């Protein structure tokens, strides 16, 4: 009896979901969910930058220890995002997006109620894994669901969330820091909003790809089993070790925990690409020593398909993602931290000083949405970096100004950087994700986001190394001058990554052509590894 009621209830939910996903509002609702999901993921991170001091006071720990509230999240996010993107391609980006939103909401509530910091840091790390499933699948869904002529517009709309959230998160975090609820406020807010997103996504988003093509259940299970677990493990381990090494480098580059971890991470990271690109030859070698490769190795779907890895513009555009994030976050870090430590502003006021950045990024995204046909993607990304470089050049004049720094330096600098980054982002997504095959959009998004996260970690590591121990410096009589000198040196890094990014996008990015809709070409792209192995096997049998 109870089983029949459960069956009827599930059927009722299924009928409602079918009606929701076939409604004329389906696309707009899903874009709204993607926008809110990505926005609150980043809002949660940005707010924690302003809440580290409050976290340290609440748990009675040092500032350095409290910063692991960001580091633990960043480590797992960067390590798992590419793997989760590939998993989304296999099980369905809409399925993984919905599940990730639900788990993110639950973990936000757990972070808010944890009685000690170690438990808090563990749940933040798990939350980073959920974010790694949320973000790449969200971006991958846009070109799958939207008409081709609207993809650029929807990318620009979603990018508005990225644009507005960075500065807004600092302001909201500063506001919560001034209240009794403290850091817990942002997690309660995130729990409430992400719970609503999860419920609506269950009806509008979950398995929405079936409207175009619904894979058989057995095929999905087989695909999951054929995921390249060895390559995924190498990639995840390498990414995590690089992020940890860069984070530890912010304190000191002379400690073994820093350089040993970083070197091993880099070796694993490049080792993954060797594994990925020479997989067919590796399988042939395994077969030559008498090991049966037909049950697993020959059925493996590589984490990054070779056709995606060597897709036109893919390598330079993922490097551009890293440089773009490095330019943006170094500018943001300098303005926010200079305001707090050199000018002695509160975290809330320091966040308010970033409002021009928010406004210019939103305007830039809006222009890309409504004027998307006016610029080619390669021109859009190069123009974005040119404006960001111009803003960075203004920032290095910091040592020449002692009064009204905001109006003389920060205002125009962040306006140009924000406008440039906003123009770059939707066009870069169009190149990296929009140009990938439908079955590989998740991994394309994941790899781009991985490099973007590495750019952020490199930035924070360099900033921390240049500035040294901020807590020790605050008590010195010449603290203000030391801070001015330190932030001046940090600005050179902003100019360097901006200039390098402009060169990469201006020289290495080429015009893209509309993707080929031929199904045979698509099947060839997805099953390339299997074909190569079969060809080599036939060749070896012929020689025998």
N, C-alpha and C positions, 0 to 999 in steps of 0.2 A: 504493500500500500504506500509506504513512505517512498519506495523507489519510483513508483508511478508518479507521485507528486513532484519528485525531483526532476523526472524526465519531462513532465509537462511544463515545469518552471523553466528548464533549460530551453525547451522549444519556444516558449513565450519570449524569452530573452533573445533567442535567435531570430524570431520574426521581427522583433523591434529593431534589431541591428540591421537586418536586411532592408527594412524601410528607411532607416537613417542613412545607410550607405548608398541607397539608390535615389535619395532625395536630391533636389537641385542645389541644396545648400551644402552638400557633402564636401566639396572641394574647399569652400571658404571656411567651413568649420574646422577641417583638418589643418589648413594653413594657420588658423588661429591657435589651435592646440600646439602645433609645432613652434609657433612664435612664443607662446607662453611657457612651454616646456624648456626651450633653450634659454629664454630670458631668466626664468627663476633659477635655473642651474647656475648661470653666470652671476646673477644677483646674490646668490648664496655665497659664492666665492669672493666677490668684490666686497661684500659687507664684512666678511671676516678680517679683511685687511685693517679696517677701522676698529675691530673688536678684539684684537690680540691683547691689548693692554687690559681690557676688562676680563678676558679669559684668564690672564695671568693672576690678576687679583682674586678672582673667584676661586681658583684652585690653588692659590698660594704657590705659584711656580714662577720660574724666570721667563723673561720675554722670549729668549731663544727656544726654551722648551715649548712655550705656548704657540710659537710659530709653526710647530708641527701640526697644528690644526689645519693649516694650509698645505704643508708639505705632504702629509699622509694622503690627503685627497689628490694632490697633483701627481704623486708617485703612481698610484693605481690607475688614475685617469689616463696618464700618458702611456703607461705600460699595456693597458688592456684595450684602448680605443680602436686600434687597427683590427685586433682579433675579434672584438665585438661587432665591428662593422662588417667583417666577413661572415660572422655568424648570422647577422641580420640579413645578408644576401641569401643565406641558405634557408633559414626558418621563416623568413618574411620580415622586412623592416618594420612593418606596421605592428606585428606581433611583439617583437623585441622592444619597440618604442613604448607600447602600452604597458608591458611588464616592467620595464625600467622606470617608468613614471610612478607606478604603484610602489615599487620597492624604495624609490627615492623618497617618497612621502613618508613611508614607515620609518626609514632610517633618520629622517629629519626629526621626527618625534623622539626617537631613541637618543639622538645626540642632545636634544634639549633637556632630557631628564637624567642623564648619566651623573652618578654621584662623584666620580673621580676622573682625572684627565686621561689615564691610560685607556680606560674603557671608551671615553669620548674619541680618542685618536683612532682606535680600532674601528669604530663605527663610521668615522669620517673616511677611513680608507675603503671600507666596503661601499660607502656612498659614492666614492670616486669610480668604482667599478660600474655602479648603476648609471652614473653620468656617462661613462664610456659606451654604454649601450644606448643611451638616450640620444646623444648629440649626433653621431654619424648616421643613425637610422632616420633621424628627423630630416637632415639635409638630403638624404638619399630618397626620401619619399616625394619630395617636391617635383623633380623631373619625371617621376613615375606617374604621379597623379595629375599633374598640370599639363595642359596643351603646350606644345613646343614653343609657340609664340608668346606664352605667358610665363615661361620658366624664369626668365630674367627678372620679370616684375615681382614674382613671388619670392625669389631669392633676395631681392632688395627689401621687401617687406619684412622677411625674417631677420635680415641683417640690421634692421632698425632696432630690434630687441637687443642685439649685441652692442649696438652703438649707444643706446640710452642707458643700458644696465651698468656699464663700467663705472661711470661717474655717479649714477643714481645709487648704486650699491654702497659706495663710500659714504654718501650722504645718509642713507638709511642706517648703515652700520654706526655712524657717528651719532645719529639720533637715539638709537637703542642703547648706545654706550652711556648716554646721559640720563637714562631711566633706571629704575630699580630692577627691571626684568633683564637688562643687560644683553649678553650675547644670545640668550635663549629666545629672545624675541624674533630674531630672523629665522630660527628653526621652526618656531610655532607658525609663523607666517608661511614659510615654505611648505610645511605639512598641510596646512589648510588649502592652499592653492593647488598643490600637486595632487591632492586627493580628489579635488573637483576635476582636474585635468584627466586623471586616471579613469574616473567614472564615465565622463563624456567620451574619452578615447575608446572605451570598451564597446560603445555602440557605434561610433562613427569611424574609428581608425582600425581597430583590431581586424586583421586579415582582409583589409580593404583591397589588396592587390588582386583578390579573386575576381573582382569586377572585370579585370583585363584577362587574367589567366589564372586558373586555380590548379596548382600541382596536386598530384595524388599523394595521399598520406604516406604510402610506402616509399615514394620517391624522396620525400622530405626526410624521412628517417635515414634512408641510405645516404643522402647528401650530408647529413650531420655526422654520420659515422665516417665519412670519407674526408672530413676536414683535416688539414695538415697539422696534426697536433704537435709533431716534432718541431716544425718550422714556427708554429705559434708560440711554443714554449721558449724557443731561442729568441724570438722577437720580443716577447713580454719580459723575459729576464734581462735582455740587453737594454731595453727602454727604461726599466725600473732602476737598474744600476747606474745608468747615465744620469737620470734625474736625481738619485740619491747623491751621486758624486758631485754634481753641480751644486746641490743644496749644501753639502758639507764644505764645498769649496768657498762658499760665502763666508765661512768663519776662518778657514785656513787652508791653503793649498799645500802645506808642508806635511800634513798628517797622512799616514798610510791609508786611513779610512777614506780619504778623499781621492788620492791619485790611483790607488790600487783599484778601488771600486769603479772609478771612471774609465780606466784603461780596460778592465775586463768587460765593462758595459759596451765600450766602443768596439772591442774585438767581436763580441757576440752580435752586436748590431750589424756590422759589416759581414760577419759570418752568415747571418740570416740571408742576406742578399746573394751571397755565393750559393748557399743551399737552394734558394728560390730559383736562381737563374740557371743552375746546372743540375736541376733535379732529375731530369731524364737520364743524364750520364751517371748520376749517383745510383739510380735504380738499376741501370745496366751493370754497374760494378757489383752491386749487391747480388744480382742474379748470377753473375759470373762465378761467385764463390759458392754457389749451390743453394742459396736461400730462395724459397718460393716467394715471388713478389706479386703474384696474381691476386692474392686475397686482400691485400691492403695497399701496398705501395703504388700499384698501377691504377688504383681507383681514387687516389688522393686528389682533392681539389686544393691547389696551392693557396696559401694565405693571400698572396698578391699574384693574381694571374699574370703571366709574362706579358700578355697583350696589354694589360693595364699598366704594368710597370714601365713599359717602353712605348706607351701611348704618346702621341704627339703632344708635346709641352708638359707632360706629367711631372718629370723630374725637376725642371726649372720652376714650375708653379708651386710644388710642395716646398722647395727651398724658399720661394718668395713668401709663402705663408709664415715660415719661421722668421724671416727678416721683417715682415710686416708687423707681426706680434711683438718682436723685439723693439722695433721703433716706437710703436704705440705705448707699450707698457713701460719702457724706459722714460718716455716723456711724462706719462701719468705718474710714475713713481717719483721723478724729480720734483714735479710741481707739488704733489701732495706732501711728500716728506720735507721738502724745503719750507713749505708753509708751516708745518708743525714744529720743526726743530730750529730753523734759522729765524723764522718770524714769530715763533711761539704761539701759533694759532691752535685752537682746539681741533680735534678730528672732524667735528661737524663743519666748522668754518673752512677747513682745508678741503673737505669734500665739495662744499659750495663753490669754491674757486674753480672747480672743474666743470661747472655748468656750461661755459662756452664750448668745451669739447663735446658735451652731450648734444647741444643744439646743432653744432656744425656737422656732427656725424649723422644725426637724423635728417638734416637737410640734404646731405650728400646722398644718403640712401634713397630719399624721396625723389631726387633728381634722376637717379639711376632707374627707379621704378617707372617714372613717367617719360623719360627720354632714353630708354634703353636702346632704341634703334639708331640713335645718333652716333654711338661709338662702337667700334669693334672691340671685342674682349681684350685683345692684346694692347690696344690703345688705352682702354680703361684702366688696366692694371699698371701700365707705365705712367699714365697721368697721375694716378693715385700716389705712386711712389715719388713722383716729382714734387707734388705738393707737400708730402710728408717730409721730404728732404729740405724743402724751403723752410718749413717750420722748425726743423732741427737746427738749421743754420742760425736762425734767430735765437734759439735757446742757448747757443754757445756764447752769446754776448752777456751772459749772466754776470760775469766778473766786473763788467763795466758799470753796472747799475746797483745802487745801494738803497734807493728809496723808490716807492711805487713800482716795485718789481712786477706786480701782477699786471698793471696796465702797460708798462713799457716792454715787458718781455713775455710773460706767461700768456696773456690774452691772445696776442697775434700768433704766438707759437703753437698753442694748443688748437687754435682755430684752423690753421693750415694743416697740422698733423691730423686732426680729427676729420676734416673734410677729405683729405687724401686717403686715409684708411677706409673711410666709408665708401669711397668710389672704388677702391681696390677690391674690397671684400666680395660684393655680389658678382663682379666680373670674374674674379678668381674662382669662385664656386662654379660658375658657368663653365670655365675651362676644365677644372679638375673633376667635378662631379657630373655636370651636364654632358660632357663629352665621353663619359665612360659608358659601356654597355649596361643595360638595365640590371642584369644579374650581378654586376660588379660595382654598382654605385655606392653601396655601403662601405666596401673596403676602400674605394677611392676617397670617399669622405673621411674615413677613419685614418688613412695615411696622412692626408692633408692636415687633419686636426692633431695628429701625433707630432708632426713637425712644427705646427703652430705652438703646441704646448712646450716642446723642447726650446723654441725661441723664447718663450716666457721664462723658463727655468734658467736659461743662459743669462738672460737680462738680470734677473734677481740675484743670481750668483755674482755677476760682475759688479752690480751696484753695491752689494754687501761687502765684496772684497775691497772696492775702492773707498767706501766710507769707513770701514772698520767697525769697531764696537760702538754703536750709537749710545748705549746706556752709560758707558764709561766717559764718552766725550761730553755728554750733557753737563756733567759736573765741573768741567774745566772753565777757567776764566775767559779763555779765548775760544770758547765753544762756537760762537756765532761765525767767527772768521774761519775756523776749521770746517764747519758745515758748508760755508760758501765755497771754499776751495774744493771740498769733496764733491759737491754737486756740480761744480764747474767741470771737474774731470769726468764725471758721469755723463755730461752732455756730449762729450766727444764720442762716446760709444753710440749715442743716438744718431749722430751725424754719420758715423761709419756704417751702421746697418742700413740707414736710409739710402746712402749713396750706393752701397752694394746691391740693395734691392732694386734700385732704379736701373743699374747696369744689367742685372739679370733679366728684368722684365723687358727692357728696351732692346736688348741684343738677342736673348735666347728664346723669347716667346714668339711663335709664328701664328699666322691666321689659321683659324679652325674652320672646317667645313661641316655642314650638317651631317649627323651620323647616318650611316647606311642602314636601312631598315631590312635588308636581306636577311632572312632567318638563317640561311646557311652560313653567312658570315658570323652571325652571333653564336651559333652552335660551335663554329670553329674556334672562336675566341674562348668559350667556356671550357671546351674539352681539349684544348691544345696539348696539355701535358699527356693525356692518354694517347693522343695521336702520335706524338713524338716517340713515346715509349713503344707503341706498336710498330712504328717504322723501324726503330733501332732493332727491335726483336726480329722483325722480318729480315733485316739486313744481316744480322748475326747468323740466322738460320741458313740464309743463302750462302754465306761464306763457308759454313760448316758443310 
